[in-house]
Amino acid sequence: MPLTSESSYRRPNWLFSGHLETIYPALFRKVELQKPTRERIETPDGDFLDLDWYRDANPRLVIISHGLEGNSTRPYMLGMAKEFILNGFDVLTWNFRGCSEEMNRNLIFYHSGATYDLDTVVTHAQESYQEIYLVGFSLGGNLSLKYLGEKKSTNPKLKKGVAISVPLDLARSCDKISSGENIIYSKRFLKTLKEKVIRKSLAFPGEIPVGLLRKIKTLRDFDNYFTGPLHGFADAAEYYEVNSSLYFLDQIEVPTLVLNAQNDPFLSESCFPVRLAKKLELIHFEFPKFGGHVGFSGPLGEKSYFSEQRAVEFITRDL
């Protein structure tokens, strides 16, 4: 059912391509926001997660998850947090393993389907709140959707979800981001991912095959040699198949919004499942023509972005 055929988003005229829409906010957006309260929590396997809290004793909490090689301080995270704070929510932004200032303790990092960490965050946070809402960007969107599908109706405090610029099909999207037109993005991701592998190898001598780094040319290569095996998957193909949120959408039992721009340079055609959209009653799909990847900028001078306004609108509807 809910497929929005005509999105209300209109991009600024000067951001005339998906690449510009992607790059501009990542490099130039500044968000003024109060300093959060940092909390470090322990995971069941002896690792840690760093959480940033924006609290004002509200009964509703929004938990926001970042994208690949992001963190809780990225402009898109702060912009979303600010919009929800202004609308009467407490907000929790969190850092995946190895994405805050300090490298995590264990051999594993984070990955697109590591819902055990999101569950640790939700379980830790929910005692103080009546309602929990999830918002995720890109990889964090995939994580949030998979988590909602896994949990089904087992947690009555989980009320709604929003996933923005989400690679529903990890395999095809990974190949898309490594294509020629996107080489600038994939090189940037691979640079920091390789650096993390080297740092991790120093803490775990002999346990990480750093010699394989020279073979890595694409993100699929990295997932094939490192992400997959380090997290218990045979290779990249199995990792993608097991963790793609596309296969969890029909198990989600709370209203959820998927906001993907058609000109997103990171997303494959399979990230716009129109046929599936017409079958699922609780998943609202919105595919604007423009927006880029984690973009959706507004006119110059407008501080909040369309994705932020749309997320708040969706979550506050019928409250």
VORO-878945 format. One record per residue (C-alpha): residue number from 1; residue in three letters; chain; x, y, z. Coordinates in steps of 0.05 Angstrom, whole numbers, plus 5000, padded with zeros to 4 digits. Layout:
<recs>
(NUM; ALA; A; (X; Y; Z))
...
</recs>
This chain:
<recs>
(1; MET; A; (5000; 5000; 5000))
(2; PRO; A; (5031; 5066; 5020))
(3; LEU; A; (5073; 5089; 4962))
(4; THR; A; (5079; 5164; 4955))
(5; SER; A; (5077; 5176; 4881))
(6; GLU; A; (5091; 5251; 4885))
(7; SER; A; (5138; 5274; 4940))
(8; SER; A; (5134; 5347; 4962))
(9; TYR; A; (5210; 5354; 4962))
(10; ARG; A; (5239; 5407; 4915))
(11; ARG; A; (5314; 5414; 4912))
(12; PRO; A; (5349; 5481; 4907))
(13; ASN; A; (5364; 5498; 4834))
(14; TRP; A; (5438; 5506; 4845))
(15; LEU; A; (5444; 5434; 4871))
(16; PHE; A; (5431; 5407; 4801))
(17; SER; A; (5457; 5336; 4809))
(18; GLY; A; (5453; 5278; 4858))
(19; HIS; A; (5528; 5285; 4871))
(20; LEU; A; (5523; 5358; 4889))
(21; GLU; A; (5463; 5343; 4934))
(22; THR; A; (5505; 5290; 4968))
(23; ILE; A; (5570; 5328; 4976))
(24; TYR; A; (5546; 5398; 4994))
(25; PRO; A; (5513; 5382; 5062))
(26; ALA; A; (5568; 5333; 5081))
(27; LEU; A; (5622; 5386; 5072))
(28; PHE; A; (5589; 5453; 5086))
(29; ARG; A; (5530; 5444; 5131))
(30; LYS; A; (5537; 5471; 5202))
(31; VAL; A; (5486; 5454; 5256))
(32; GLU; A; (5484; 5493; 5321))
(33; LEU; A; (5463; 5447; 5377))
(34; GLN; A; (5473; 5441; 5451))
(35; LYS; A; (5530; 5396; 5473))
(36; PRO; A; (5504; 5327; 5489))
(37; THR; A; (5517; 5285; 5550))
(38; ARG; A; (5564; 5228; 5532))
(39; GLU; A; (5552; 5160; 5563))
(40; ARG; A; (5592; 5097; 5553))
(41; ILE; A; (5555; 5031; 5562))
(42; GLU; A; (5582; 4960; 5563))
(43; THR; A; (5559; 4908; 5513))
(44; PRO; A; (5543; 4836; 5533))
(45; ASP; A; (5608; 4812; 5499))
(46; GLY; A; (5653; 4859; 5539))
(47; ASP; A; (5658; 4916; 5489))
(48; PHE; A; (5630; 4987; 5494))
(49; LEU; A; (5585; 5036; 5457))
(50; ASP; A; (5588; 5112; 5464))
(51; LEU; A; (5520; 5146; 5467))
(52; ASP; A; (5504; 5221; 5462))
(53; TRP; A; (5442; 5242; 5500))
(54; TYR; A; (5398; 5304; 5490))
(55; ARG; A; (5350; 5298; 5549))
(56; ASP; A; (5295; 5343; 5576))
(57; ALA; A; (5251; 5294; 5614))
(58; ASN; A; (5206; 5281; 5554))
(59; PRO; A; (5167; 5215; 5553))
(60; ARG; A; (5185; 5200; 5481))
(61; LEU; A; (5255; 5182; 5456))
(62; VAL; A; (5283; 5181; 5385))
(63; ILE; A; (5345; 5138; 5374))
(64; ILE; A; (5385; 5159; 5312))
(65; SER; A; (5435; 5114; 5277))
(66; HIS; A; (5490; 5140; 5230))
(67; GLY; A; (5517; 5114; 5164))
(68; LEU; A; (5580; 5079; 5140))
(69; GLU; A; (5641; 5109; 5173))
(70; GLY; A; (5598; 5163; 5205))
(71; ASN; A; (5589; 5181; 5278))
(72; SER; A; (5543; 5218; 5324))
(73; THR; A; (5572; 5286; 5307))
(74; ARG; A; (5559; 5287; 5232))
(75; PRO; A; (5516; 5346; 5209))
(76; TYR; A; (5459; 5300; 5186))
(77; MET; A; (5457; 5269; 5255))
(78; LEU; A; (5457; 5336; 5290))
(79; GLY; A; (5405; 5365; 5243))
(80; MET; A; (5357; 5307; 5255))
(81; ALA; A; (5369; 5310; 5330))
(82; LYS; A; (5356; 5385; 5332))
(83; GLU; A; (5290; 5378; 5294))
(84; PHE; A; (5263; 5326; 5342))
(85; ILE; A; (5287; 5365; 5403))
(86; LEU; A; (5249; 5426; 5378))
(87; ASN; A; (5187; 5382; 5372))
(88; GLY; A; (5187; 5356; 5443))
(89; PHE; A; (5228; 5292; 5440))
(90; ASP; A; (5288; 5268; 5478))
(91; VAL; A; (5342; 5245; 5430))
(92; LEU; A; (5397; 5193; 5433))
(93; THR; A; (5450; 5189; 5379))
(94; TRP; A; (5500; 5133; 5384))
(95; ASN; A; (5566; 5111; 5354))
(96; PHE; A; (5576; 5042; 5324))
(97; ARG; A; (5636; 5002; 5349))
(98; GLY; A; (5700; 5036; 5328))
(99; CYS; A; (5665; 5100; 5305))
(100; SER; A; (5674; 5145; 5366))
(101; GLU; A; (5741; 5175; 5387))
(102; GLU; A; (5767; 5109; 5415))
(103; MET; A; (5775; 5043; 5379))
(104; ASN; A; (5730; 4988; 5407))
(105; ARG; A; (5760; 4932; 5449))
(106; ASN; A; (5739; 4869; 5412))
(107; LEU; A; (5763; 4840; 5347))
(108; ILE; A; (5697; 4855; 5311))
(109; PHE; A; (5676; 4924; 5286))
(110; TYR; A; (5606; 4944; 5264))
(111; HIS; A; (5567; 4923; 5203))
(112; SER; A; (5502; 4935; 5166))
(113; GLY; A; (5463; 4881; 5204))
(114; ALA; A; (5493; 4885; 5274))
(115; THR; A; (5426; 4892; 5307))
(116; TYR; A; (5453; 4863; 5372))
(117; ASP; A; (5485; 4930; 5386))
(118; LEU; A; (5422; 4970; 5369))
(119; ASP; A; (5385; 4923; 5416))
(120; THR; A; (5435; 4938; 5471))
(121; VAL; A; (5422; 5013; 5461))
(122; VAL; A; (5346; 5006; 5460))
(123; THR; A; (5346; 4961; 5521))
(124; HIS; A; (5390; 5008; 5559))
(125; ALA; A; (5350; 5070; 5541))
(126; GLN; A; (5278; 5047; 5543))
(127; GLU; A; (5267; 5043; 5619))
(128; SER; A; (5260; 5118; 5624))
(129; TYR; A; (5211; 5126; 5566))
(130; GLN; A; (5141; 5108; 5546))
(131; GLU; A; (5154; 5108; 5472))
(132; ILE; A; (5215; 5094; 5428))
(133; TYR; A; (5224; 5115; 5355))
(134; LEU; A; (5281; 5095; 5309))
(135; VAL; A; (5312; 5138; 5255))
(136; GLY; A; (5370; 5112; 5213))
(137; PHE; A; (5412; 5140; 5156))
(138; SER; A; (5441; 5096; 5101))
(139; LEU; A; (5475; 5037; 5136))
(140; GLY; A; (5440; 5058; 5200))
(141; GLY; A; (5375; 5057; 5162))
(142; ASN; A; (5387; 4985; 5140))
(143; LEU; A; (5404; 4968; 5212))
(144; SER; A; (5341; 5001; 5239))
(145; LEU; A; (5295; 4967; 5189))
(146; LYS; A; (5326; 4899; 5201))
(147; TYR; A; (5319; 4909; 5276))
(148; LEU; A; (5246; 4928; 5270))
(149; GLY; A; (5234; 4866; 5227))
(150; GLU; A; (5269; 4821; 5276))
(151; LYS; A; (5233; 4849; 5337))
(152; LYS; A; (5164; 4848; 5306))
(153; SER; A; (5116; 4864; 5363))
(154; THR; A; (5160; 4838; 5419))
(155; ASN; A; (5176; 4907; 5446))
(156; PRO; A; (5112; 4948; 5455))
(157; LYS; A; (5151; 5012; 5466))
(158; LEU; A; (5176; 5012; 5394))
(159; LYS; A; (5125; 5055; 5358))
(160; LYS; A; (5152; 5077; 5290))
(161; GLY; A; (5214; 5078; 5246))
(162; VAL; A; (5244; 5122; 5193))
(163; ALA; A; (5300; 5101; 5145))
(164; ILE; A; (5333; 5153; 5100))
(165; SER; A; (5376; 5139; 5039))
(166; VAL; A; (5376; 5065; 5058))
(167; PRO; A; (5411; 5011; 5016))
(168; LEU; A; (5355; 4960; 5022))
(169; ASP; A; (5394; 4912; 4977))
(170; LEU; A; (5465; 4912; 5005))
(171; ALA; A; (5497; 4872; 4949))
(172; ARG; A; (5473; 4914; 4891))
(173; SER; A; (5482; 4979; 4928))
(174; CYS; A; (5553; 4960; 4947))
(175; ASP; A; (5569; 4948; 4874))
(176; LYS; A; (5535; 5013; 4854))
(177; ILE; A; (5577; 5054; 4902))
(178; SER; A; (5641; 5022; 4874))
(179; SER; A; (5622; 5039; 4802))
(180; GLY; A; (5662; 5089; 4762))
(181; GLU; A; (5618; 5149; 4775))
(182; ASN; A; (5624; 5139; 4850))
(183; ILE; A; (5698; 5125; 4856))
(184; ILE; A; (5709; 5187; 4899))
(185; TYR; A; (5662; 5160; 4952))
(186; SER; A; (5686; 5089; 4953))
(187; LYS; A; (5759; 5111; 4958))
(188; ARG; A; (5742; 5154; 5017))
(189; PHE; A; (5706; 5098; 5053))
(190; LEU; A; (5761; 5048; 5037))
(191; LYS; A; (5815; 5094; 5063))
(192; THR; A; (5785; 5099; 5133))
(193; LEU; A; (5763; 5026; 5134))
(194; LYS; A; (5833; 5003; 5117))
(195; GLU; A; (5862; 5048; 5171))
(196; LYS; A; (5816; 5015; 5222))
(197; VAL; A; (5838; 4946; 5201))
(198; ILE; A; (5911; 4966; 5210))
(199; ARG; A; (5897; 4995; 5279))
(200; LYS; A; (5857; 4934; 5299))
(201; SER; A; (5913; 4887; 5276))
(202; LEU; A; (5961; 4921; 5324))
(203; ALA; A; (5915; 4904; 5381))
(204; PHE; A; (5904; 4832; 5356))
(205; PRO; A; (5971; 4810; 5327))
(206; GLY; A; (5964; 4752; 5278))
(207; GLU; A; (5889; 4751; 5280))
(208; ILE; A; (5875; 4797; 5222))
(209; PRO; A; (5903; 4783; 5152))
(210; VAL; A; (5929; 4853; 5138))
(211; GLY; A; (5967; 4827; 5078))
(212; LEU; A; (5900; 4822; 5042))
(213; LEU; A; (5892; 4897; 5043))
(214; ARG; A; (5932; 4903; 4979))
(215; LYS; A; (5879; 4862; 4943))
(216; ILE; A; (5823; 4909; 4961))
(217; LYS; A; (5798; 4953; 4904))
(218; THR; A; (5724; 4957; 4921))
(219; LEU; A; (5678; 4957; 4981))
(220; ARG; A; (5656; 4887; 4962))
(221; ASP; A; (5729; 4866; 4966))
(222; PHE; A; (5733; 4895; 5036))
(223; ASP; A; (5670; 4860; 5058))
(224; ASN; A; (5694; 4795; 5026))
(225; TYR; A; (5761; 4794; 5062))
(226; PHE; A; (5744; 4830; 5127))
(227; THR; A; (5673; 4850; 5144))
(228; GLY; A; (5643; 4783; 5127))
(229; PRO; A; (5695; 4736; 5158))
(230; LEU; A; (5707; 4779; 5220))
(231; HIS; A; (5632; 4776; 5236))
(232; GLY; A; (5620; 4703; 5223))
(233; PHE; A; (5599; 4703; 5149))
(234; ALA; A; (5633; 4662; 5096))
(235; ASP; A; (5642; 4720; 5049))
(236; ALA; A; (5611; 4785; 5024))
(237; ALA; A; (5555; 4749; 4988))
(238; GLU; A; (5530; 4714; 5050))
(239; TYR; A; (5539; 4778; 5091))
(240; TYR; A; (5495; 4817; 5043))
(241; GLU; A; (5443; 4763; 5036))
(242; VAL; A; (5434; 4754; 5111))
(243; ASN; A; (5433; 4828; 5129))
(244; SER; A; (5396; 4865; 5073))
(245; SER; A; (5336; 4899; 5104))
(246; LEU; A; (5297; 4886; 5039))
(247; TYR; A; (5283; 4817; 5066))
(248; PHE; A; (5257; 4842; 5133))
(249; LEU; A; (5207; 4894; 5110))
(250; ASP; A; (5148; 4846; 5108))
(251; GLN; A; (5162; 4828; 5181))
(252; ILE; A; (5158; 4899; 5208))
(253; GLU; A; (5096; 4910; 5251))
(254; VAL; A; (5100; 4985; 5265))
(255; PRO; A; (5089; 5043; 5217))
(256; THR; A; (5155; 5057; 5181))
(257; LEU; A; (5178; 5107; 5129))
(258; VAL; A; (5231; 5092; 5076))
(259; LEU; A; (5255; 5157; 5043))
(260; ASN; A; (5301; 5144; 4983))
(261; ALA; A; (5317; 5194; 4929))
(262; GLN; A; (5315; 5167; 4858))
(263; ASN; A; (5380; 5204; 4841))
(264; ASP; A; (5417; 5176; 4901))
(265; PRO; A; (5485; 5156; 4872))
(266; PHE; A; (5493; 5100; 4924))
(267; LEU; A; (5428; 5063; 4913))
(268; SER; A; (5413; 5009; 4862))
(269; GLU; A; (5346; 5000; 4828))
(270; SER; A; (5328; 4945; 4878))
(271; CYS; A; (5326; 4999; 4932))
(272; PHE; A; (5261; 5024; 4902))
(273; PRO; A; (5216; 4963; 4908))
(274; VAL; A; (5152; 4991; 4878))
(275; ARG; A; (5117; 4924; 4873))
(276; LEU; A; (5132; 4907; 4945))
(277; ALA; A; (5111; 4977; 4966))
(278; LYS; A; (5041; 4964; 4940))
(279; LYS; A; (5035; 4901; 4983))
(280; LEU; A; (5059; 4925; 5051))
(281; GLU; A; (5009; 4963; 5092))
(282; LEU; A; (5055; 4989; 5147))
(283; ILE; A; (5115; 5010; 5105))
(284; HIS; A; (5109; 5078; 5074))
(285; PHE; A; (5155; 5087; 5014))
(286; GLU; A; (5172; 5156; 4988))
(287; PHE; A; (5218; 5161; 4928))
(288; PRO; A; (5230; 5235; 4910))
(289; LYS; A; (5262; 5248; 4843))
(290; PHE; A; (5318; 5287; 4877))
(291; GLY; A; (5354; 5289; 4943))
(292; GLY; A; (5420; 5254; 4933))
(293; HIS; A; (5449; 5210; 4988))
(294; VAL; A; (5432; 5236; 5057))
(295; GLY; A; (5420; 5303; 5025))
(296; PHE; A; (5350; 5334; 5018))
(297; SER; A; (5377; 5404; 5029))
(298; GLY; A; (5329; 5462; 5034))
(299; PRO; A; (5335; 5532; 5005))
(300; LEU; A; (5394; 5574; 5028))
(301; GLY; A; (5379; 5602; 5097))
(302; GLU; A; (5331; 5546; 5115))
(303; LYS; A; (5364; 5509; 5173))
(304; SER; A; (5323; 5445; 5174))
(305; TYR; A; (5324; 5396; 5117))
(306; PHE; A; (5267; 5361; 5083))
(307; SER; A; (5287; 5293; 5110))
(308; GLU; A; (5284; 5321; 5181))
(309; GLN; A; (5217; 5354; 5171))
(310; ARG; A; (5190; 5292; 5138))
(311; ALA; A; (5215; 5246; 5194))
(312; VAL; A; (5183; 5290; 5248))
(313; GLU; A; (5118; 5295; 5208))
(314; PHE; A; (5114; 5219; 5200))
(315; ILE; A; (5130; 5203; 5272))
(316; THR; A; (5084; 5256; 5303))
(317; ARG; A; (5025; 5239; 5258))
(318; ASP; A; (4967; 5212; 5301))
(319; LEU; A; (5005; 5221; 5366))
</recs>
